[in-house]
């Protein structure tokens, strides 16, 4: 649970903005889901701005209030998409929500276009 300790340690310093660069990337799916849930609970208490970088679209939609899609090289902002899901969120059932699926599908269309455009 090193990741959880790192998140809590960061919150102790009371920063205005927290940058998280793929913090759950190397974790197995079950641990990732539990830590995502704990992150949302910690955020609910602290209400700090978190810039969360991830390549996992489902994770982005589940955790964010807004998702920023970047273009292929050069990296610029292609779309800023609000996530229409209220808080608190139930990550264990969120994927069943039609708004989650619609947001995911919209963002996937943007990402797919960028992946196809990017040089191999």
Residue frames as qw, qx, qy, qz and C-alpha x, y, z in Angstrom:
[[0.000, 0.884, 0.468, 0.000, 0.00, 0.00, 0.00],
 [0.479, -0.234, 0.068, 0.844, 2.91, 2.31, -0.74],
 [0.080, 0.427, 0.442, 0.785, 0.79, 4.29, -3.22],
 [0.390, -0.772, -0.470, -0.174, -1.83, 4.99, -0.56],
 [0.583, -0.580, -0.155, 0.547, 0.85, 6.19, 1.85],
 [0.378, 0.043, 0.262, 0.887, 2.29, 8.47, -0.84],
 [0.107, -0.628, -0.485, -0.599, -1.11, 10.03, -1.50],
 [0.518, -0.775, -0.356, 0.073, -1.75, 10.64, 2.20],
 [0.592, -0.351, -0.003, 0.725, 1.77, 12.03, 2.66],
 [0.224, 0.312, 0.353, 0.853, 1.13, 14.48, -0.18],
 [0.282, -0.735, -0.464, -0.406, -2.16, 15.65, 1.33],
 [0.595, -0.591, -0.319, 0.442, -0.47, 16.33, 4.68],
 [0.398, -0.133, 0.103, 0.902, 1.50, 19.18, 3.05],
 [0.216, 0.748, 0.481, -0.404, -1.82, 20.76, 1.96],
 [0.250, -0.119, 0.468, 0.839, -0.79, 21.69, -1.60],
 [0.452, 0.431, 0.084, -0.777, -3.16, 23.69, -3.81],
 [0.779, 0.423, -0.292, -0.360, -2.63, 21.29, -6.72],
 [0.665, -0.326, 0.670, 0.045, -1.58, 17.63, -6.69],
 [0.532, 0.535, -0.525, -0.393, 0.06, 16.11, -9.78],
 [0.743, -0.152, 0.643, -0.108, -0.41, 12.36, -10.17],
 [0.418, 0.556, -0.577, -0.429, 1.39, 10.82, -13.15],
 [0.768, 0.086, -0.590, -0.235, 0.01, 7.31, -13.71],
 [0.297, -0.523, 0.639, -0.480, 0.06, 6.49, -9.99],
 [0.792, -0.067, 0.502, -0.341, -1.85, 3.21, -10.36],
 [0.589, 0.567, -0.468, -0.336, -0.22, 2.01, -13.59],
 [0.310, 0.376, -0.872, 0.050, 1.84, -0.91, -12.25],
 [0.420, -0.118, 0.703, -0.561, -0.90, -2.29, -9.98],
 [0.026, 0.222, 0.953, 0.205, -3.18, -5.27, -10.53],
 [0.227, -0.451, -0.489, -0.711, -6.80, -4.51, -11.41],
 [0.543, -0.627, -0.558, 0.005, -8.24, -5.23, -7.95],
 [0.500, -0.422, -0.230, 0.720, -5.70, -3.12, -6.07],
 [0.141, 0.159, 0.279, 0.936, -6.07, -0.34, -8.63],
 [0.329, -0.583, -0.538, -0.512, -9.85, -0.22, -8.13],
 [0.580, -0.624, -0.447, 0.272, -9.51, -0.14, -4.34],
 [0.431, -0.287, -0.050, 0.854, -6.94, 2.66, -4.48],
 [0.009, -0.351, -0.410, -0.842, -9.04, 4.64, -6.95],
 [0.454, -0.675, -0.537, -0.226, -11.95, 4.36, -4.53],
 [0.575, -0.550, -0.285, 0.534, -9.76, 5.50, -1.63],
 [0.311, 0.034, 0.165, 0.935, -8.44, 8.40, -3.71],
 [0.194, -0.550, -0.465, -0.666, -11.99, 9.59, -4.36],
 [0.568, -0.690, -0.442, 0.067, -12.78, 9.39, -0.64],
 [0.538, -0.352, -0.100, 0.759, -9.62, 11.31, 0.25],
 [0.141, 0.254, 0.321, 0.902, -10.43, 13.90, -2.42],
 [0.331, -0.677, -0.542, -0.371, -13.96, 14.24, -1.06],
 [0.571, -0.677, -0.311, 0.344, -12.51, 15.20, 2.30],
 [0.473, -0.381, 0.108, 0.787, -9.70, 17.48, 1.08],
 [0.414, 0.838, 0.346, -0.077, -11.26, 18.90, -2.13],
 [0.285, -0.623, 0.408, 0.603, -7.86, 19.63, -3.69],
 [0.643, 0.654, -0.211, -0.338, -7.28, 20.07, -7.41],
 [0.684, -0.260, 0.643, 0.227, -5.69, 16.92, -8.82],
 [0.515, 0.620, -0.430, -0.408, -4.08, 16.78, -12.25],
 [0.766, -0.141, 0.624, -0.067, -4.26, 13.05, -12.97],
 [0.368, 0.562, -0.595, -0.441, -2.30, 11.74, -15.94],
 [0.656, -0.035, 0.745, -0.113, -3.36, 8.34, -17.26],
 [0.210, 0.235, -0.724, -0.614, -3.50, 6.34, -20.47],
 [0.001, -0.297, -0.952, 0.073, -6.50, 4.41, -19.11],
 [0.214, -0.313, -0.326, -0.866, -9.64, 6.05, -20.49],
 [0.586, -0.520, -0.595, -0.178, -11.96, 4.23, -18.09],
 [0.539, -0.366, -0.409, 0.639, -9.88, 5.43, -15.16],
 [0.126, 0.070, 0.065, 0.987, -10.00, 9.00, -16.46],
 [0.393, -0.419, -0.440, -0.691, -13.79, 9.01, -16.85],
 [0.646, -0.475, -0.594, 0.069, -14.33, 7.31, -13.48],
 [0.545, -0.385, -0.339, 0.664, -12.14, 9.69, -11.48],
 [0.249, 0.012, 0.109, 0.962, -12.29, 13.05, -13.24],
 [0.237, 0.686, 0.420, -0.545, -14.65, 15.99, -13.42],
 [0.504, 0.788, -0.162, -0.315, -13.09, 16.88, -16.79],
 [0.820, -0.062, 0.436, 0.364, -11.00, 14.80, -19.19],
 [0.188, 0.819, -0.310, -0.444, -8.49, 16.50, -21.47],
 [0.889, 0.250, 0.330, 0.195, -7.70, 14.61, -24.68],
 [0.195, -0.705, 0.409, 0.546, -4.33, 15.40, -26.22],
 [0.741, 0.616, -0.156, -0.217, -3.44, 15.22, -29.91],
 [0.907, 0.036, 0.104, 0.407, -0.67, 13.13, -31.37],
 [0.501, -0.355, 0.121, 0.780, 2.58, 14.96, -32.00],
 [0.167, 0.288, -0.528, 0.781, 2.77, 17.79, -31.38],
 [0.272, -0.455, -0.813, 0.241, 0.80, 17.30, -28.19],
 [0.162, -0.177, 0.041, -0.970, -1.90, 19.93, -27.95],
 [0.364, 0.226, 0.700, -0.571, -5.33, 19.92, -26.35],
 [0.088, -0.177, -0.786, -0.586, -7.87, 18.34, -28.69],
 [0.481, -0.546, -0.462, -0.507, -10.89, 18.32, -26.37],
 [0.061, -0.137, 0.686, -0.712, -11.85, 19.16, -22.81],
 [0.513, -0.306, -0.668, -0.444, -14.80, 16.97, -21.96],
 [0.417, -0.375, 0.455, -0.692, -16.84, 17.43, -18.77],
 [0.270, -0.068, -0.960, 0.027, -17.76, 14.19, -17.01],
 [0.471, -0.369, -0.137, -0.789, -21.50, 14.30, -16.18],
 [0.681, -0.263, -0.678, 0.084, -21.34, 12.03, -13.13],
 [0.401, -0.805, 0.076, -0.431, -22.26, 13.27, -9.68],
 [0.371, 0.277, -0.741, 0.486, -20.21, 12.72, -6.57],
 [0.379, -0.500, 0.771, 0.108, -19.73, 10.69, -4.54],
 [0.662, 0.375, -0.505, -0.408, -19.14, 8.02, -7.16],
 [0.844, -0.206, 0.472, -0.149, -19.54, 4.29, -6.75],
 [0.164, 0.608, -0.689, -0.359, -16.60, 2.98, -8.77],
 [0.322, -0.075, 0.943, -0.027, -17.77, -0.59, -8.35],
 [0.429, 0.538, 0.722, -0.072, -20.96, 0.04, -10.38],
 [0.084, 0.685, -0.092, -0.718, -20.07, 3.15, -12.38],
 [0.066, -0.209, 0.770, 0.599, -19.47, 1.27, -15.63],
 [0.150, 0.467, 0.870, 0.050, -23.19, 0.39, -15.72],
 [0.100, 0.720, 0.280, -0.627, -24.15, 4.08, -15.89],
 [0.590, 0.653, 0.410, 0.240, -25.25, 5.22, -19.36],
 [0.056, 0.992, -0.108, -0.020, -23.57, 8.62, -18.85],
 [0.529, -0.568, 0.567, 0.276, -20.28, 6.84, -18.16],
 [0.678, 0.202, 0.633, 0.315, -20.59, 4.81, -21.36],
 [0.403, 0.866, 0.267, 0.130, -21.56, 7.83, -23.46],
 [0.147, -0.935, 0.298, 0.124, -18.64, 9.89, -22.15],
 [0.625, -0.340, 0.642, 0.287, -16.25, 6.98, -22.64],
 [0.654, 0.447, 0.553, 0.259, -17.46, 6.41, -26.22],
 [0.241, 0.968, 0.067, 0.027, -17.16, 10.10, -27.13],
 [0.276, -0.823, 0.470, 0.158, -13.63, 10.28, -25.80],
 [0.718, -0.092, 0.644, 0.248, -12.69, 6.96, -27.39],
 [0.604, 0.710, 0.324, 0.160, -13.67, 8.32, -30.80],
 [0.062, 0.970, -0.233, 0.012, -11.26, 11.23, -30.28],
 [0.506, -0.593, 0.613, 0.128, -8.47, 8.98, -29.05],
 [0.784, 0.210, 0.556, 0.179, -8.91, 6.45, -31.84],
 [0.490, 0.858, 0.097, 0.120, -8.60, 9.21, -34.43],
 [0.115, -0.898, 0.424, -0.007, -5.35, 10.41, -32.81],
 [0.688, -0.317, 0.640, 0.128, -3.88, 6.91, -32.57],
 [0.747, 0.467, 0.434, 0.188, -4.58, 6.31, -36.26],
 [0.303, 0.944, -0.042, 0.120, -3.03, 9.68, -37.14],
 [0.425, -0.787, 0.435, 0.106, 0.15, 9.17, -35.09],
 [0.526, 0.574, -0.622, -0.091, 3.26, 7.84, -36.81],
 [0.955, -0.183, -0.225, -0.055, 4.08, 4.23, -35.93]]
